[in-house]
Amino acid sequence: MHNARALFNTNIIAAKQAGSIYDYLALSVTSPLSFDDLLRSQVVYSVSAFDKLIHDLVRIGMVEIFTGIRTATAKYLNESISLKSHADLAVASLPPREHIFEQILFQKFKAVSFQDPEKVVSGLSYIWNEDHKWQEIAKKMGLSDSEARKTLRLIADRRNVIVHEADIDPVTSTKLNITKMECEEITVFLHRCGNEIADLVKI
């Protein structure tokens, strides 16, 4: 789990590098071209880093439950797997059963995104017995529950407009405005939120 957090922090640093390149080009290069797509990439990579962190925490936490290291949650106990997966686990010896189980989880969650606040709660419910997850996360961040949820939802929406709609205004057919400050705020929020979640799930 500590490796998951370390990788998350490395990925956030990498996302920030896009903003640093933007700063350098904006100050050093005289050109009619726009470098704003570097800022958009910072947003996308920051959200991707957060998404991966939640995936990693959920997957590794579920493996810890499987091996008896961690207390099972109600959602974990009620989760279903295919009969084939059950058969694979029943006969597993090499590699160990926990490795087979981890591969099952990889396949199960590979198409799931943990970017929307409700999806984050859903994922964390596999490993964290806390009824008011966003209240606890927000409190650690010095925010209200609603403010933390709204901020993450807006960030996820912004990322989706960039990725799925080329960040184009549907009315004017021109790129939406994006600023360095907006990107920095997004990255800082996700960085802190991710680390607070890692702390709260007792990593």
Secondary structure by P-SEA (a helix, b strand, c coil): caaaaaaaaaaaaaaaaaaaaaaaaaaccccccccaaaaaaaaaaaaaaaaaaaaaaaaaaaaaaaacccccccccccccccaaaaaaaaacccccaaaaaaaaaaaaccccccccaaaaaaaaccccccccaaaaaaaaacccaaaaaaaaaaaaaaaaaaaccccccccccccccccaaaaaaaaaaaaaaaaaaaaaacc
